[in-house]
Amino acid sequence: DTGVSQDPRHKITKRGQNVTFRCDPISEHNRLYWYRQTLGQGPEFLTYFQNEAQLEKSRLLSDRFSAERPKGSFSTLEIQRTEQGDSAMYLCASSFMDFTDTQYFGPGTRLTVL
Amino acid sequence: AQKITQTQPGMFVQEKEAVTLDCTYDTSDPSYGLFWYKQPSSGEMIFLIYQGSYDQQNATEGRYSLNFQKARKSANLVISASQLGDSAMYFCAMREVAAGNKLTFGGGTRVLVKP
């Protein structure tokens, strides 16, 4: 049983560039989540999908951020016109819609905006 | 108000001893879940243990146990027989059913196990 995978693991970009991250959830999980974690803080919720439907977005998710899960499997998170404040770890998690709905996390993508 | 509060930014524990990590939460939702995650320096969040608001008994998973005091709104994690590999950040998180499925995390506690 493979876990959640994320690609790339690290991304360095210049301010103003667009970046895209990919997340592959655990295969039988129908829920997928994105979180952002800055240094020394706990993760903050960004958005979540149930199958292909995006059901909730945080106010943290500005217009420069967009997420998709086109076929209810993998998901992408795109950040347009990156800013230095976007530098963070972007974590993806998935869960199976059961009683506990436990979220299992991937290794994260660390973004550095220069 | 903070939804999840972890008051211990860091702590040392001697190998083979037990350690308790504090977590208090704030919610008016009668249906919620509490989770503990471990985050080693590699960055991956590792699920440790779950406690539901309606669970009558404290959750246990191997060396991890959760001291759930509902009236006090606390959900402390106890790690027994600490090992060097337990050195990591530990996060308490809550999922409120009425607020959707997102997790709200505390600020974390860094644990360093000394040999």
Interface residues (C-beta under 8 A of the other chain):
Chain A: R31 Y33 Y35 G40 Q41 G42 P43 E44 F45 Y48 L55 E56 S58 M89 L91 A93 S95 F99 T100 D101 T102 Q103 Y104 F105 G106 P107 G108 R110
Chain B: I4 G33 F35 Y37 S42 G43 E44 M45 I46 F47 Y50 G52 F91 A93 R95 G100 N101 K102 L103 T104 F105 G106 G107 G108
